[in-house]
Amino acid sequence: MNQEVTDYIKKLQPWQIKVCEALRKMVKETIPEAEERLQYGKPHYLKNGHYAAVIHAAKDKISFMFFNATELEEIKGYLKSMSAPDRKTASIVEGQEVNYKQLATFLKKTSKSL
């Protein structure tokens, strides 16, 4: 585990820490060889030198971005397209039930060819 990422997570609100730690664990289980690093002020996960995912904490939510995600379908109110066509982001708010298995399935699919 990258210490800079640990420090980033420790500064968040308690509910955000819980979500970020669960996302971090999910990424490690889904892509064991992923490199974890703090880049552009956010935790990034790379597979074979290519971006696979990013965690971003905002005031009222956590965003989990998938790269190489053109094949993922949008889910209204949850998984949306970004300005770049190959990126999709899941937004998580306080108190929301998070389906980490579903996110792992998405991550496995989007990172398979990296």
N, C-alpha and C positions, 0 to 999 in steps of 0.2 A: 504494500500500500504506500502511496506517495504521501509524504508528510505535508506538503503544501496543500494537497486536496483535503487531508484530515483537518488542517487548520482552517481552511475555507468553510468546511461543514460545521466545525465547532462554533463559529461565529453566528450561526443562524438561529431562528426561533426553534423552540423544542419540537414542534410538529414537523418543521422542515428538516431538522436533523434526523428524525426518525425516517422520513421519506427518502432523504439523500443516502443514508446508510443502507436502506433496503435496496435502492437503485444500484448503489455501488456493489453490493453483494450480488445482485442479480446479474450485473454486467460480468463480474468475475466468474460466476458460475456458467454463464452463457458463452462467453469468449475468454477461456482461461488464459490464453496467450496475449490478451489485450494489454497494451501499455497505457497506464494511467498517468496523466500529468495535468498540471494547472497551466492553461494557456489562455491568453486574452482574459485572464481573471476568472476563468471557469474551469471546472473539471472536464477534461476531454479524454476520450478513450479511442485508441488507435489499434488497428489490426493490420499487421504487415505494413506499417507506415501510412495507412489510409485511415481517415476519420471514420469512426463507426457511430459514436454517440457523444452527446454533451449534456451535462447537467447545469441548469442555470436557476439560481434562486432570485426571485423578485420579492417585493414587499409582501404580496398576498398570494403567491403561488410558486410552484416549482415547475420548471419546464424540462422535459426530457426529449432531446432532439435526436432523431435517427437520420443518418446519412445514407445515401444509396437507396432511398425509399420510394422510388417512383412507382413501384408495384403495390405499395400499401394504399388501401382505400381510406379515405377520410371517414372519421366517426364524428358526427355532429356534436359539438360541445366538448369534445375530448381530444381527438387526433386531427390536426389540421395541417394543410400545406403551408409551406413557408414561401418566401419570395423566390428562392431557388427551387426549381422543379424536383430536384432529387432529395429534398429534405421534408420531413414531417415532424411535428412536435406534439407531444402529449402534455397537456396542462393539468396539474394536480393542485387542488386547493385544500385548505385546512378542513378536516373532517370527512374528506372524500374517501370512499372505499377504493383502493388501488388494486387492480388485477395485475400483479407482478408476473404471473405466468403468461398472461397475454402479452405484456411488454417484452418478456423474454422470447416469446415466439416471434414477435415482430423483429426483435434485434437479431435473432438467429437467421431469419430470412434476409434481412437487409445486409448483414455482414458476411453472409455465406461466400460471396464472390470476391471478397477483399483479400 
